[in-house]
Amino acid sequence: MRLHRLIAILLLVESRGKMKANDLAQALETSVRSIYRDIDVLAEAGIPLLSTPGPNGGISLMKGYTVNLSQLHEEDVINLYLTGMGIHTGGHTHSGLKLKTTLLKLEKTLPASYQTDIQKAQKRFYFDNTPWWSERLEIPCLESIRAAVWRSHKLWIEYHKINGVISNRKLQPYGLVVKKEEWYLIAYCEKAEQIRTFKCERIATTQLIDEEYAIPQDFSLEGHWKQQEREFKQACKEEEIYPVLIRTNKSRVVSLHGLEIMYRVEEGDQITLTVNMYSYESACTNVWGILGQAEIVEPLKLRKYVKEQVNLIQGVYN
């Protein structure tokens, strides 16, 4: 949205003093031409933005002018950044209130001509990201975990493993990852002497420790997470293999998307697929999504299970 981009330009220019149009365009994923158009809009609205040519030039605010973005605290900026990424900040009312306060601070810095649009947007758009049938899982220590990551403070945690075992760890936080609204802390565990992944909802208590540490220069949070993800998927494939032979018509194969296909044999209009369903129990649960599109051929144990269940359903509806 253009309004968000205008706010972002003000944030970046005031916080950094001066930025080149090309750098702004890259940061905001737009064109240089769009940046200059936005600068013109802001200038017309009364914000004195200057564009200086040359190798040391760039876009800056007139000396002595401020849009009062300095009143934003570090947590305000974090909340804005996470919200801009579409990341929910943990389900806490406290976090929601802080985000609203941040947005109010920003709104007050915008020219009067934008206030009408802001008020209209608040009345016409409502975003409800809560689940229909269950409450979002609370993460009691999220604020302190985020603070440790942001300030590069060591962290004592009490961690509850999925098997019920409780352990205490001293961590050097490297970063936070959010996947499907679940938060994960990537940190160097001094006890294990290696980088570990901790699910934030299982962190029961935290204590910030004012001790310095250095994140390795070659460490990439995104790269580390993707590598862990690949290794996890590979381990699952190696440990959980349950081949299921299914037969279908070529015209219906497109409806079987999402299956992990191991082998594929075509004979005329028929296609026989060998798909991995990981285990017998998993196959019994997930096979219903393909019954209308394909025939279960093997293993016979699964075919027998499907036949029995279909007969039961026919009995109910007859």
N, C-alpha and C positions, 0 to 999 in steps of 0.2 A: 504494500500500500504506500502511496506517495507520502502520506502524512507521517508514517513511520520513518521513511527515508529522510524527510526534512528534519525530524527529531534527531536521527542518527548523525546527520551532517553537523548539526549544532554540537552534539556530544563529542564527536571526533575532533572537530576544529578547536573547540574550547579546551578540551583536555590535552591536545598535542601542540596547540599554539599555531601551527601552520601545517597544511597538508596539500600535496599536489592533487589535481583533479583526477589523474590516472589512478593514484593510490586510493582515493575515495571511491572511484568506480569499482576497483577490484574488491575493496572491503565490503561494498554494499551490493555487489553482483549486478551492476547495471552498466550503462554506457557512459563515456565521458560527456557526450552530448546531453544526456539526461541530468548529469551532475550540474552542468552549466545552466541548464534550464531551471533546476531547483535553486541554484544560487541566485538567479534572477528573481525567482518568486520570493525568496527570503529577503532580498534587497528591496523589492517593491513593497514588502510588508513592513519595512522600517528597520530591518536588522542590518547593520553596516558591515557586510562581508566584503573583503578586498581580494582581488585576484592580481598577484604580482608575477610578471613573466620572468624568465631566466632560470638558470640552473639552481639558484638559491631561492627561487620564488615559490609561490603556492597560494592557497586560499587561507585567509586568516580573518579574524575579527579586528575591527578598528581598535587601536591601542586605547586602553582604558575602558572599553565596553565589555560588559559581561551579560550573559543571559541567565545568570544565577544558577547555572548547573553545578556550581561548587557546593551547593547545599545538599547535593545527593551524596549519601554515604556509600561505602563500598558494598554493603548488602543491597542497597537500592540498585546499583549497577548489576550485581549478580542476578537479582530477581528479574530485571529487565532482559538480561542476556538469555537466561533460561527460558523465560516466557517467549522470547523471540524465536527460540528453537522449538517451541511447542512442548516444553518439558514442564510437567506439573510439579510443583515444589513440595510435594509430600502430604498433601491433604490436611495440613494444619491451618486452623483459622488464623493463627499468628502470622504465618507466611502470607496468607491471602491479604490480611490487613496491611502488611508492610508493602506488598506489591501495589495495592490501591493508593497508599500514601505516596509511593514513588511516582506513579502516573499523575497524581494530582500536582506534585511538584513540577513535573515536566509541562503539564498543561498550562500552568501559570506563566511559564516562560515563553509560550507561543504568542504570536501577535493576536490581537483581538479578532481579526478577520477569520481566524481558525476556530474560535470558541463555539460558533454556531454549528460548525461541522462536527466538533467533538460532542456537543450536547445531542445532536441528531443521531450520531452513531451510537451513543449510549442508550438512546431510546429505541433504536431500530434493530440492534444486534445484541443477541445474548448467547453466550457460549457456556453450555453445561457439559462438563467433562466427567461427571460422576457416573458410575455404572448404574444400570437399571435395578438390578436385583441384589446387589451387595454393596456394602460400604468399602471405600478404598482403604487398603491396609495402612495403618498408622506406622510411621517411622519415628520413634520417640527421640532419637539422638541426631536427627538429620541436620539440625541447625549447627550443632557443635562439630559434626563431621565436616560440613561445608566450611566452617570457620577454620578448621585445622588445615584443610586442603588449600584454602585461599591464602592463609597467613604463613603456610609452611611451618606449622607447629607439629611436633611429635604428639602422639595420642596413645593414652592407655585405654584399652577397651575390655569389656567383659563380653565374650562372644558365645552365643548359644548355637551349637551345631545341630544339624537336622536330627541326629541320633540322640539328642538330649544332653550330650557332654558339654560342660561349661568350661571355658578356658579364658585366661587373662593374657593379653598380648600388648607389647609395646611396638607401635607402628610408626613408620615414616610415610605419611600419605603422599602418593604420587598423583592421584587424580580420581575423579568420580565418573562413572559411566551409567547412563540411564538406558535401559532396554525394555520396551513394552511396559513402561511405568514402574519398573523395578530398578532400584538403585544399587549399584555395586561400588565398593571402595577398593581401588587398586593401591596397594601399599607394600613397602618392604617390611617384613616381619622380622624383628631382631631376634626373636626366639627361634624361628625356623631358618633364619639367615638366607631368605630368598623372597622374591616378590610373590605375593599371594592376593587372591580375590576374596573379598568379604561381602556377603549380602547384608545391606544396611539394616534391613528389618530385624536381623538376628543380633545386632549390636544392642545390648541391653543398657549398658552404662558407658560413659566416656569421661575422660579427664584430659584437658589440654596440658601439654608439657612445653614450657618455653625453652626448648633445646634446638639448636641449629642442626640441619642436615642438608645434604646436597643431592638433588636428583641427577642421575648420570646424564651427561650431555647427549648421549646417543639414545636415550629413552624416548619413545614415542607412545603416548597413551593410546592413540588410535591403532597404531601398528601392533602394540602388545595385545590389545583386546581382540583384534581380528585374528592374530596368531592363536590365542587361547581358544577362540571360537572354532577355528579350523581343527585344532587338536581335539577339542571336545566332540565335534561331529565325527571325526575319523574314529575316535575311540568307541563311540556309539555304534558306528557301522561295523567295526571289528568284533564287538562284544554281543551285538544284538542283531543277528541275521536269522530271518524266518522267511524263506522263499515261498511265495504263493503264485501258482500258475493260474492265469485268468485268460479267457478267450472272449473276443468281441469282434464286432464288425468294424471295418475301417471308418465308416461314417460316424461311429460312436466314440472312437478313440480320443477325440479332442475333449470329450467330457470327463476323461479320466486324468485330468491335470493334477499335479501335486503328489503323484505317486513316485516312489524311488524305483525306477525301472532298471533291472539288472540285465535282462536279456529280452530280445524282441525277434519274433519269427513271423513273416508274412506268407500266407498261402491263399492266393486269389483275393477274395473280399474279406477273408478272416485274418485276424492278427492275434497271435498268442504272446502274451507278455508274462515274464517272470518278474514279480515286484517284491521288494523287501517290506514286510510288515513287522519286523523286529522281534515279535514273540507271538505265541499262540493267543495269549490273553489280549494283546494289542490288536491282533487280527480280528478276533471276535467282536471287539468294540468298533473297529474302523471299517469292517467289511460292508456294513449297511450302506455306506455312501456310494458303493459301486455296483450293488446288486441289480439295479435297474438298467445298468449299462453293459454289464459283462457277466459271464458265467464263471463260477469258481470251479476249477478243474482239479487241482491238487493244492495241498495235501488232502487225502481222503478224510482225515479227522476233521478238518475245517469244513470240507464239503458236507459231511454228515451233520455237523453242528448247524450249518446254514439251512439244510433241508428240514431238520427238526424244528427250527425256529419258524420257518416259513409255514410248515404244517400247523403249528400252534396258532399263528396269526390267522390262517385260513379258517381254523376252527372257531376262533372268536368272531370273525366277520360273517361266517356262514350262519 
